[in-house]
Amino acid sequence: MAKKEFERLPKTVKPISYDLHLHPNLETFKFAGNVKILVDVLEPISEIKMNAAELEFTNAKIGEQGASCAPDSETETVTIKTTAPLKVGKHTIEINFVGIHNDDMKGFYRTKSTNKDGVDEYSLVTQFEATDARRALPCWDEPSWKATFKVRLTVPEKKTALSNMDVVGATKNENATITYEYSETPIMSTYLLAFCVGEYDYVEGKTKSGILVRIYTEKGVSHQGNFALECGIKCLDFYEDYFQIKYPLPKCDMIAVADFAAGAMENWGLITYRSVCILFDEEKSTLRTKERVGIVVAHELAHQWFGNLVTMEWWTHLWLNEGFATFMEYLAIDNCYPEWRIFDEFIGSTFYRALDLDGLDSSHAIEVPVGHPSEIDEIFDTISYCKGASVIRMLYEWIGDAAFRKGMKQYLTKFSYKNAFTEDLWESLSEASGLPVGDVMAGWTGRLGFPLVSAKVKSWDDNSLVVTLSQKKFSATKRRCRRGMLENPDFFHQIERFKDGTSSDDFSFNRRRDQKSAKRRLG
C-alpha cells in the first residue's frame, strides 16, 4: 500500500510537555497561539523538526536563544533552527503562530448550525485523528510521541470552552473575553487533544466511582442527551469493572457536533459525536436510533482504555484501537442492555460485512504497513473495524471470558500511558490463557482473506469418525487467487479444536501440504 518512502520525525528530541494558549476567533475564523514545549534533547543538534500544517509562525526561541522557523508544506513539518548547537538535556521551545478555523472538518475547524430563530451560528471543534493536531499547534504529531498538555483558551464571554480536562481557572479580560485554564492531561498522544467553543446546554450524572459525565448539545435540546448519559454511565461502570482499571480522568464530556466527518472521535475526556450518533428523542426517534447511539457511545468509551490509556505505536497497528473497541462495544451493550440481544446484530452488521469485503481479491490484511500520512485514512475501513472485531470475537470464544479479562487487565496495566504493538497484546493473552495466541492469531491479522474449509468423511464406525479437512482461500469472484496464495503452506490457518471444547488429546491431525486429517473419538 505504501506510495513512497516516508520519514518519521527524528528521534534526537523527545517532547515531555506542552503549555498551549489559543485565542480562537469566531468572526475572522483565525486563531493566534503560543506554545511552550519542554523537550529532552538526546544528542547535540542545531535544529529541531516537528509537524506543522497551515500555520504561520511569527517568532520562536529555544530558552533565551533566538530561532528561525522553516516550514515545509509538502512534508507538513517545521524545522526550528538555532544559531548555536543545543546541548543534551532539557530545553524549552517557545513558538508564536497563527492558524485558520477551516471548514474541512479537520484540525481546529468551524461548524455551522441554525438556532430556533433561524439564525446561523458558528461553533469551533477539533478533529485531530489521524494527523491533524499539526493544524492547531506545532507538535510531534505521531502516536508514539506521548506528552502532557496544559491548555488555556481565551474565548468570548458568552461562549463555553471545553477541553480534555476540567477547568481549574477562569480569568475575565478587558476585551469581553474569558481565559479558561484546564488541568494538565495525563501523558497522551497528540491526536487525542481536543477543544470545543460554542453555546451549549448539557445534562449530567456520575458513575459509581464518582466520574462526572456530561452530554453537551445545542441550546434547547439537552433532553435528547438523556439516553446517551444513561448509556455512558453504564458503560463506564462496566469497563472499570471488566478491566479492573479505573477511568483515569476526573470527567468525561460527550458533545454533539453539527458538522462531523466521522461517527465520533474518542478524544480523552472530551468525546465528539456527529449529532445523529448521540442524540435520541424519546418521542420521535426509533428504537434503531437508540441502538445506534448505544453502540457508538460504548465504542468511544472502550477507546478511553484501548487506544487512549494504551496506544498503538504506529498506525500499522490501528486495528488494536478499532477492532478491539468494536468488539468491546458489543460486550458492553450486551452487559448493560441484555434485552437487546446485541450479539445477534453482530453477525449481520459486523461479521458478514467483514466477509463481504474480505472475500474480494482487492482486500487487505488487518495489519498493513503504513508510511505516508495520506495512507492512514485508507485503513479506517471495514477490515480494521469489522474483520478486526470478528477475529477478536473468535479469539474470545477460544480462550474464554476469564482468560480474556485477565489478559486485557495485564496488557492495559503493563502498557498504561505507553505505546504497544500487536505482539504485546498476544503475549499478555497467551500468558493469561496458557494458549499459543500469537502463533494462531498472526495468520488472521497478517494475511488478507479467509479460508474456505471443506470437510469430507473418510471413515465412520461405531468407535471413531475420521474426517479430512481441507482449506483454500475463499474468493467471492471465483477467480484463481493471486499466485502463491494457495501454493504457500504458510497461508493455512490452524484447525485445532472442536466447538464443544474437546481437548486436543482427543483427536490428532496428519499434516499435509494442502489438507489435514482429524480422528476423533466418539462418545
N, C-alpha and C positions, 0 to 999 in steps of 0.2 A: 504493500500500500504506500510505502514511503515515496514521496515525489522527488525529493532531493536531500542531499546531506544537510543536516541541521545541527547547529552547535548550541548546546545548552549553556547557561551562564557559567563563567569561570568559577572554580572552587577556591579561588585565592582570598575571597572575602565571604564572611558569614554574617547575615543580618541577625541581630539579637532583639531589637525592639524598635517600634515606630511611634513617634509622637506626632499626630496628624491634626491640623486645624484647617477646616474648609469653610469658605464663605459662599454658599450657593446663592444664585440669583434667579428668581422665577420670572423676571421681566426680560433680562438680557440673555438668559439661558447660557450664561458663562459662570464659572466659579474660579475664585482665587484660592490658592492653597499654600500652606507651609508645612514641611515635614522635616523632622529631625530623626535621623536613623542612626541608632547605635550599632556599630558593626565591629566584628573581630577580624582584623587583617591577619591572615595566616602566613604571609610571606611578603618581603619588601616589594612594593609596587608603586607606580606613579599614576595609575589610572584605575578607576572602578567602573565596571559595566553593570547596568541593571536594566530592567524593562521599563519602557515608557512609550505611549502612543497618543497622538493627538493632543499633546501638551506643549505649551510654550514656556520656556524657562527664563526667568528674569534675573536670578542670581543664585550662586551656590558657593559653599565653603566647606572645608573639612577642618574641624577645630577652628583655629584662628587663621588658617591658611586659605587664601582665595583659590577658587577653582573655576574652570570653564566647563560648559555643557555642550556635548556634541551629539545631538540626536540623530538617529538613523531610522527613517520611516519604514524602510524595507524590512529590517530585522526587528523593528519595534523595540529598540534599545536606546539608551542614552549612556554615553561614556563621560564620566566625571574625571577631568584631568587636573592634576596638581602641578605646581611649579617645582616642588621638591618631593622626593620619594617618601612614601608613608612607611613608618616602622611597623614591625609586627606588634600587635596588641590592639586595644580598643580605641576606636575613633568615632566621633560624631559627625555625620554628614548633614548639613542643613541646606535645603533647596526651596526656593520660592518659585511658584509656577501658576499658570492659568490653563484651565480646561473648558470644555464645552459640555452642556447638557444636550446631547444629541437626541434624536427621535428614532434611533435604530434599535432600541431595546437592549442595549449593551453598554457597559460602563456605568457612569453616573448619569442616567438619562431622564428625560422628561416624559410624563404621561398625561394625557388629557381625558377629562370626563365632563359630563354635563350635570349640573346640580338640578334640584327640583324646580328652580325658577327658569330653567332653560339656558343658563349661563355656563359657558365653558370655563373650567377651572383646571389649573395645572398642578401636578404634584411631581416630586422627584423621587426616584428609586434607583437601586443598584442591581446590576446583574453582572457578576464578575467571573463566574464559571463559563468557559474554562480559562481564558487568558485575557480578561478584560479589566482586572484590577488596575492594570497599567494605564488605563484611560482616565483613572481618577487620581492616581499618585504614582510617582516613580518608585519602583519596588522590585523585589526579587519574585517575579510572578510565575513561580514553578512550585508545585505542591510540596516538594521536599524541603524548600527553604521556609521552615516554620519560624515564627517570631510572635511577640506580643504586640498589641496595638492599644495606644491611648488615643481616643478620638475626641475632638471638640468640633461642634458645628455651630456656626453663627447664622441665625435664620430670622425672618420677620416675626414680630411678637405674636401674631395670631396663628402662627404655624406650629404644628407639633413636629418634633425631630426625634427620630428613633435610631438606635444603633444596636450592635450586638449585646452590649451590656447595659446595666441600669444607670440612670442619671445620678451623679454624685454632686453636681453643682450647676447652678443656673445664674448667669450674670446679665442684668439688663444694661444695655448700651444706650448711648445718647441718640443714636440714629434709628430708634424704634425697632431694634433687633435684640435678640437674646442669644447669649452664647451658652450652649449646653455642654457640660463635661461629663464623660462617661467613665465608669470603672475600667481598669485595664483588663483586656481579654486574657484568657489562657493562651498558651503558645499554640498557634494555628497557622494554616496556610492562607495565603492572600486571597484565594478565590472565595473564602468564607466570610470575609469582611463585608459589612453591609451598613447602609443608612437609608432612611426614608424621610422625606419632608412633605408635609401636607396638612390638611384639616381632616381629622378622623374622629369617629366615635368608637367605643370599644365595650366589650363585655369581658369579665374576668372571673377567675376562680383559682383555687390552689390544689396542688396534688397532695397525696398523703404525706409526702416528705416536705411539704411547705413551699414548693416551687410555684411562683406566681405565673399564671398563664393568662394571656390576653389575646383576644381576637379583635384586630382593628379593621374597620370598614369605612366606607364613605359615610358622610353625615346622614343620619336618618334611617339607616338600615342595619344598625348594630344587632338587632334581634335575629338577623339572618346568620349571625355567627354563633348562635347558641349551640347548635349541634356540633360544630367544629370544636367548640370549647369543651363540651362533654366528652367527645371522642378523644381530643388531645390529652385531657387529664387522664382518661382511662389508659391510653396508650403509654403515656409517660410512666404511670404506675406499673404497667405490665413490663415495660423494658427494664425499669430499675430492678424489679423482682427477677426477671428472667436472666439478665446479665449479671445480677448481683453487683452492679456498679452504679453509684448514684449519678444522676444528671449533674454535671459539674458547674452549671451557671445558676445565678440567683433567679433568673426569669426566662420565660420562653414566650416571645411575641410571635404572632402569626398575623399577616396582613394581606388583605385583598387588594390586588393591583389591577387597574383597568386595562392597561396595555402590557402584556407579558408574553414573551415568546414561548416559554415552556409551560408545563402544567404548574410547576412550583420549583423553588430553589431552597436548599436546606441550610442557608446561612446560619451559623451557630448563634442561637438566641434570638434571631430575627428572620423567621422563615417567610418568604414572599410567595404568593399564590396568584395565579390567574383567578379572577373573581369567581368564575363558574366552578372552580375546583375547591372552594372553601365555603361559599355561601349556600345556605339551604333555607328556603321559605316554607315553613310548616303548612301554610295554607295553599301554596301554589306548586311547589316543587314535587317531583315524582320520587318514588322510593329508589328508583335507579340513580337519581341525582344524589340521594342520601348515601347510597352505597359508594358512589364515586368519591364523594367528599371524604368518607371514612377511609377508603383505600389510600387516597393521596395524603391525607393527614398522617396516617400510620407509616407510610413510606418515608415522608420527610423526617418524622421523629425517629425512625430507625437510623437515619443518617447521623443523628446527633451523637451516636456512638460509632456506628460503622461508616466512617468517612470523615467525621469531624474530630472525634477523640483519637481514632486511629485512621490515618490517611494513606492512600496508595502512594508509593514512592514516585511514580510517573504515570502518565495517562495510559500506558500499556496495560496497567492493572486496574483500569477504570471499572471493570466488571466487579471487582471487590466491593466498590461502592454500590453500584446499581443492581447487580444480580442479587446480592445479599439483602439489600433494602427491599427489593421486590418480593423476595421470599418472605422476609420478616413482616411485611405489611399484611400478608395473608395470615401468618401465625398470630399476629397481634389482634387482628379483627376477629379471627376465629375464637380467640380467648375472650375478647370484650363483647362481642355480639354473636354468640354461638348459634342463635336462631337464624342467622343469615346463611349458614352453611356455605361459607365463602370459598372453601376449597373446591366445591363443585364448580364455582365460577372460574377457578384457576385453570381447569382443564381447557375450557373454551377460550378464555381471554389471554392466557399466557402460554400454556403448553402447546396448543395447536398453532398459535401464531408463530412460535419458535420453529415448529416442524415445517410449516409452510415456507418460511424463508430459508431455513437451513437445508431443505431438500433441493434448492437451486444450486447449480454449479457456480453461480456468482456469489454465493455466501462467503462468509469469512469465519475464522476461528474466534472463540470468545476472547482470547488474548491475541492481540496483533501488535507488532512493533509500531510505535508512533514516533514520528520525527518532528516535522514542521508543525507549528500550532494550527495551521489550516486543516490538518488531517484530524484533529481531535474531535471536532463536531461530527465527523463521519462515523465515529464509533459509538455515539449516543443513539443506539438503534435497537431494533428488536432482538438482535443477538445478545448484546450486553445485558439488556433488561430481562427479556423473556427466556432465552436459552440459558442465560446465567442463572436465573431463578429456578428453572426446571432442573438443571443439573444439581443445584443445591438441594432442591426438594428430594431428588433421588438419593443424594448423599445423606440427607436427614433420615430418610426411611431406612437406609442401610445401617447406619451406626446407632440410630435410636435417639430419642429426645434427651435422655440423661447424659450421654456422651457428647451430644451436640452442645448442650448447655455448658457442660464442663469445659469443652474445648473453646467455646466462644468466650467464656469468662477468662480463661487462661490467655487467649490471644489478645483480648481487649485490655487486660491488666498489664501484660508484658510490653505492649506497644502503645500504651496511653501517651498522648501528646507526642507521638513519634510517627514515623512512616514505616510501611511494611510492604513486602512482596507477597505474591500468591503463595509461594513456598512456605512462608512463615505461618500462614493460616493452616495449610495442610499439616505442618509439623505439630501445631497445637492440637488439631483434631485427631491426629494419629496417636499422640501421647494420651489423649483423653479416652480414646476408644480401643486402643491396642490393635488397630487395624491399619493396613498399608494404604492410608488415604491418599498420600501423594502419588504413589505408583498408579493407583486406579484413576484418580481424577486428572492427572496430567494429560491423558488421552482425550478427555472430554473438553478441556479448556484449550489445548494446543492444536487441535485439528478441526477443520470445518466439517460440516455434515454429521450424519448419524448413521449407525449400521442398520441394515435390514437383516434380521435374524430369522433363519428358517430352521424348523425342527422336523426331523424325519425319524419315525420309529424304526429302529434297526432290528430289535427283537423284544419280545414281551412274553413272559410266562408268569406262573404263579408267584415266583420269588423275586423276579427282577424285571426292570424295564431299562432297555438301552436305547438312548436317543442320540442321534447325530445332529449337532448344532452347527450350522454354517452361517457365515455373515459376509455381507458386502456393503459398500457404501450405497445408501439409498439415493436415487436420483429421480426427482419429480418429472424431469423432462424425458426420462427413459433413454437418454443418450449415454454412451460409454463415458465413464468418469475420466478425468484427466489422467494421462499416462502416469503410471507409477502408483496411483492411489490404491488400486486393488492388488498390485503386484508386490507392494511393500508389506511384509508381515507386521510391521510396527503399527500399521493403521488399525489393526483389530483391537477392539475393546475386550476387556476381560469378562468372561461369562463364568461366574463362580458360585452363585448362590441361588437357591430356590426361594420363591416369595414367602413360603411358610417358615423360613428361618432355619431350615435344616443345616446342620454344620457341614463344613467341607469334608469331614471324615466319612460322611455317609455316601459320598459319591466321588468318582475320580474322572479326570479328563486325560484323554490321549491326544496330545497336541500335534497338529499337523499344520502345513503351510496355510491352508485355506479353510480348515474346519476343525471342530473339536467333537469328541465323543464323550458322552456322560453316562455313567452307570450309577443308578440309584436304587437302593433297597426300598422295597415297598413295605407298608405296614408299620 
